[in-house]
Amino acid sequence: MTLIAAEQTSTGPAPRRRDRQAPERRCLVTGEVRPRGELMRFVVGPDDTVVPDLDRRLPGRGLWLTGRRDIVAQACAKRAFARGAKRQVTPMTGPDGEGLDAFVEAELFRRAVGALTLARKAGAYISGFEKVRSALSGLQEEGPDRAVLLCASDAGDDGREKVTRLADRIGGVGRVDEFDAATLGQVSGRDRTVHALVLPGGAARHVADAVRKYTDYRGDTAPVADVDVMD
């Protein structure tokens, strides 16, 4: 399952724009210095347990990692958190006993699905093949380029090709095939949803941001869409 960028011309990740004024931090595992917004923050709690701070709001000294699951797993295995904190610390385990790396992935997935749910509540989420096709046709007439098209990972080839072909003709429509029909169905309030569309605007930016963070963490290389994501 991948994320497909609108008008993508390469198979690698889209280049990230860097603000020279943005604070930078060093990844504890790779040693790479990057803008803080491109890294994932962890903190040590009062019980000396390392927890993720995905919103970068928790008190305490930040321990920074490249936002990928394999990097988080290495940090746990190689005691990178203890070196960064300069004392003995223990990475947290999830409610089902999963490791920190798996817990973070589950949380990012939850946030991505939550972004879709918020889009639906805001009236910016359309589901169903005919409704999506009609909405895409309307976008073609109006010309905006900030929608996000979702096709279930287990969708049939015929329906997928029809809506993606229309999206390609419009241009600038991001495409996501990361979620299966059951997951999209939960967002839509149905058993299954195969096709959905997030209309242009803040909801689409929120979805693009949340899904990008999730797929980046998993190690998927294609960005979600050609969408300007708000900080």
Beta strands, then each sheet from edge to edge (+ up, - down):
strand 1: 3-4
strand 2: 24-26
strand 3: 33-35
strand 4: 39-44
strand 5: 49-52
strand 6: 63-66
strand 7: 90-91
strand 8: 125-127
strand 9: 148-151
strand 10: 174-176
strand 11: 195-198
sheet 1: 1+ 10- 9- 11+ 8-
sheet 2: 2+ 3-
sheet 3: 6+ 4- 5+ 7+
end
